[in-house]
Amino acid sequence: MASGAAKVYHGSYIGTGAAKTIDSVPFPPKSVEFVNITDGTTTAFKWAGMDGSTFVKVVADAGPVAATTQGVTLTDDGFDLGTDAAVNESGKTFLFRASE
């Protein structure tokens, strides 16, 4: 019998500005939250069911915006990042929380 406990995985990565794969999540994530901790200016969210690489980014002083290209695509063991600076700015450190 399943425990009903949610699966959550935390990690970090350094943005490259080029397409990047994060494949360390031990389950297929249904949602991922991202935070740029280098300068704290961006938070982003991706949920299963969003089309392609679409994700929502919240930029300081700008509010939420749906990004539809070069964003985040969920995979069986993590996610693929596009080149959007909200989730992959070169040299910036990002924390992420993946949930099942």
Legacy VTK file of the C-alpha trace (Angstrom):
# vtk DataFile Version 3.0
C-alpha trace
ASCII
DATASET POLYDATA
POINTS 100 float
0.000 0.000 0.000
1.363 3.428 -0.947
2.169 5.794 1.882
0.706 8.789 0.096
3.843 10.782 0.861
4.797 13.266 -1.827
8.173 12.868 -3.476
10.309 15.997 -3.475
13.876 16.438 -4.702
16.068 19.521 -4.236
19.150 20.388 -6.237
21.182 23.164 -7.781
23.009 23.953 -10.986
25.068 26.715 -12.574
23.478 28.303 -15.633
25.383 28.139 -18.915
23.175 30.136 -21.266
23.215 27.099 -23.579
20.741 24.219 -23.622
21.359 21.999 -20.594
19.963 18.743 -19.179
19.418 18.084 -15.471
18.964 14.328 -15.082
19.492 13.800 -11.346
15.850 13.689 -10.219
15.037 10.119 -9.028
11.460 10.226 -10.366
9.546 11.866 -13.249
8.737 15.345 -11.905
5.262 16.794 -12.302
6.382 20.259 -11.264
9.638 22.128 -10.788
10.275 25.466 -9.077
13.445 27.452 -9.861
15.097 30.297 -7.942
18.097 32.325 -9.114
20.034 32.603 -5.833
22.946 34.576 -7.271
20.997 37.813 -7.494
17.503 36.737 -6.395
15.768 38.447 -9.293
13.896 35.514 -10.827
11.642 32.662 -9.784
10.187 30.268 -12.346
7.677 27.414 -12.356
6.968 24.469 -14.674
4.003 22.085 -14.315
3.154 18.891 -16.172
0.532 19.677 -18.770
2.128 22.932 -19.898
2.872 22.784 -23.617
6.419 22.012 -24.725
8.985 24.238 -23.062
6.389 26.728 -21.762
6.930 27.859 -18.167
5.978 30.783 -15.942
8.664 33.208 -14.816
8.322 35.902 -12.186
10.900 38.639 -12.619
11.425 41.259 -9.905
9.330 44.366 -10.586
7.721 42.790 -13.663
5.314 40.147 -12.337
4.498 36.753 -13.867
5.017 36.092 -17.568
4.424 32.904 -19.562
7.514 32.044 -21.565
6.777 29.787 -24.527
10.193 29.112 -26.074
13.647 28.131 -24.827
12.261 27.285 -21.390
11.844 24.023 -19.492
10.780 20.560 -20.684
10.093 17.851 -18.090
11.740 14.439 -18.632
11.602 11.023 -16.926
14.551 11.861 -14.673
14.582 15.658 -14.482
14.242 18.384 -17.069
15.820 20.007 -20.089
16.601 23.714 -19.947
16.541 26.035 -22.918
18.448 29.287 -23.147
15.965 31.553 -21.340
17.921 33.502 -18.703
15.117 33.059 -16.162
16.210 29.426 -15.744
19.651 29.283 -17.370
21.528 32.574 -17.121
25.234 31.988 -17.642
27.278 31.915 -14.438
24.262 32.184 -12.116
23.424 29.601 -9.454
19.900 28.207 -9.438
18.178 26.102 -6.817
15.338 23.845 -7.897
12.652 21.799 -6.174
11.081 18.979 -8.183
7.854 17.338 -7.008
6.010 14.250 -8.153
LINES 1 101
100 0 1 2 3 4 5 6 7 8 9 10 11 12 13 14 15 16 17 18 19 20 21 22 23 24 25 26 27 28 29 30 31 32 33 34 35 36 37 38 39 40 41 42 43 44 45 46 47 48 49 50 51 52 53 54 55 56 57 58 59 60 61 62 63 64 65 66 67 68 69 70 71 72 73 74 75 76 77 78 79 80 81 82 83 84 85 86 87 88 89 90 91 92 93 94 95 96 97 98 99
